[in-house]
Amino acid sequence: MVTRDYAQKAALATDPDARVSGVHLGHKVGRRVWQVLLTEDGSVRDVDVDAGSGAILQAEGRLRDAH
């Protein structure tokens, strides 16, 4: 299983100017997934990282205002 730190680095690779605002290990579609929240310029973005392989499964666009 990939570490929390690895998942954060993988998520940040999708948006290097962002900062990590939250990380949670959960399940999606039968997989263990690190759900990483990135914040940049007042917006929050969700990035799902496969906890087994470290692959980016999903990187949602800018979702909501962080305020």
N, C-alpha and C positions, 0 to 999 in steps of 0.2 A: 504494500500500500504506500502511496506517495505521502509525504509529510505535509503538514499545514504550510510550512515555509515554501516547499516546492510549489504547492497549489497557488500561493500568493504570487510567486515569481512568474508562474505560467500565465496567470490572469493579467498581471501587470504588463506582460509582453504584448498583450492585445491593445494596450493603451498606456504607453510609458509615462505620460504626463499626469496620470491619475494617481490617487493614493488609496490604499486599502482602508475601508471603513468598517468591514465586518467579514468574518469567515465562519461558516457553519458546515459541519459534516452531516449529510442527510442522505436520503434515498430518492431517486427519480427513475421511473421506468425500470425498476428492478436492479438498479446500479447504485453503488455507494458513490456519492458525489460531494466534492467540496464546492459549496456555494460561496463565491467570493463577491463582495460588494465593493465596487470601485467608485470613488467620488472625484469629480473634476468640474470646476467652474459651476458649482451649485447643482450639478446633476448627478444622479446615481445610476450605475450600470451594474447589472448582474452578469457574472461569468461563472459557468458551471465547468468544473474540472473533474474528469474521471479519477476517482480515488485509487483505482487499480493501475491505470496506465499513465496518468498525468496528461492525457489528451484533453484539449478544449472541446467540450461537447456542445456548448451553446454560449454565445456572447450577445446578450440582448443589447439593443441600442439604448440611447439615452432614455430612461424610463420615467423618471419623475424628478421634480424639484426636491433638493435635499432639505429645504427649509420647511 
